[in-house]
Amino acid sequence: EILGALLSMIIVWMVTGVLTYLACMRLLHPDYDIDATVMLITSACAMLANILLSLILHQTGHGHSHGVRARERVSAPLEKPALSNASLRAAFVHAIGDLFQSVSVLISALIIFFKPQYKIADPICTFVFSIFVLATTIPILRDILAVLMEGK
C-alpha cells in the first residue's frame, strides 16, 4: 500500500516534470500552433472525469462508517493512520492534481480560443499547476517516507 502511494507520487512528479519541460520549450520556441477547440473539449471531459473520481475517492476515505457495522468496528484494533490512508490520500491528491490540471488547461484554452495571440497562457498555466502539485504532494511524501523509515 505504501509503495503504491510512493509510486503514485513519483508518477505525478514525473508527469509534472515532463509538462514543465514542454512548457519551457514552448516559451523558448514560440513557433507552435494550438487547436483551442480540441483543448476545450479535452479539458472539459477530463475535468468532469476528475470531479467524479475525486468525489468517489473522497467518499471512500472519509474515515468512518454509518450504521450497525460502525459499532462492530469499534472493538477492532486501529492501524497507524499514515499506513491505512496513505495510498488513498495519494490517489485523492493525484485526482485533485489532475482536476486542477484540467481546469488550468480549460482556462488557457478559453483564453487562446478568444485571443489566439495569447497562446503564452498555455505554458503559464502549466507552471502554476506544477507549483500546486509540488505543494500538495510534499506532505503525503513526508508521511510515506515516515512509514518506510519506521518513524513517527
N, C-alpha and C positions, 0 to 999 in steps of 0.2 A: 504493500500500500504506500509506504513512504517512498520507495524507489519509483513507483508510478507517479507520485506527486513531483518528485525531483525531475523525472523525465519530462513531465508536462511543463515545468518551469524552464527547463533547458530548451525545449522546443519553442516556447513562447519567446525566449530571448534570442534564439537563432532567427526566427521569422522577423522579429523586430530589427535585428541587426541587418538582415538582407534588405528589408524595406528602407531602413535608414541609408544604407549604401546606395540603393537605387534612387532615393530622393536626392542624395548628394550628387549623383551622376546627372540627374535632371537639372540641378542648379548649375553644374559646371558646363553642361552641353544642352542648352535650351532649344535645340532644334528638333523637338519631339512633338508628335501630334497626340491629342487626347480626344476620344469619342465620348463626349459628355452624356449622350443618351444612354450608351451602354453602361457607363459608370452609374448613372441614376438608377437604372433598372437593377443592376447587380447589387449595388449597395442597399437599395430598399429591400430586396429579397433577403440579403444577408442580415440586415437589421431585424427584420421580422423573425427570422430563424433564431437569431441570438437572443432576442427578447423571450421567445418561447423556451429556449434551452435554459436561460438564466432563471426564469420562473420555475421550471421543473427542478433545477438543482437547488434553488432556494427553498422550495417546499420539501425536498428530500432531506435537507440538512438543518431544519430549524431547531433540532436539539431535543425535542420531546415528543411524546405521543399523546393522543387523546383517547379516553375510554378505558375499558377494562384492562387491556394489555399494558397500559401505562402503569397501573398499580402492580401488575405482576413483575415489572422490570425493576421496581424499587429495591427489591432484595438482591438483584444481580450485582456483582462487583463492577465498579466503574473502571473504565480504561483511562489511560492518560489522554487528556483532551487533544494534545498535539498528534498522538498516534491515531486516534479514532476519526479525526476530522481533517487531517492534512490533505488527503487525497481529494476529498470532496471540496475543501476550500480551494485547492489548486484548480480543480475543474471549474468551479464557480468563477474564480478570478480570470481564468482562461476565457470563459464565455463572456464575462463582462468586458474584458480587454478586446475581444472580437467585436462586441457590441459597439464599444467606443470607436474602434477602427471603422466599422461600418458607418457610424454617424459621421465620422471625420471624412470618409470618402463621399458620403452623401452631401455634406456641406460643400466640400471642394467641387463636387460635380455640379451642384446648383450654381456656384459662383462661375465655374467655367461655362456652363450651359448658357447663362445670361450674359456673361462678359468673357468671351474666349481669350481675350488678351491678358486675362489674369490667371493664366494656367499655372503660375507660380504657387497658387493656392494648394495645389496637389502636394508638392514636397513640404510646404509649411505645415499642412495638416498631418503629414507623416511624422514630422519632428515632434509636434505636440503629442501625438499618440504615443510615440516612443518614450517620451518623458513620463507620461501617465503609466505606461506598462512597467517601467522600472520602479516607479514609486509604489505601485500596488503589489508587486511581486516580491520585493525585498523582505517584508515581514513574514511572508509564507516561507521563503527560502530560509530565513533565520530559524523558524520553527522546525523545518525539515532537517536542517543541519544539527539542531539541538537534539533531535531524536536519534539521528545517525551517530552522533558523538556521545550519546547517552548522558546528555547534560540536562540541567534543569533551568 
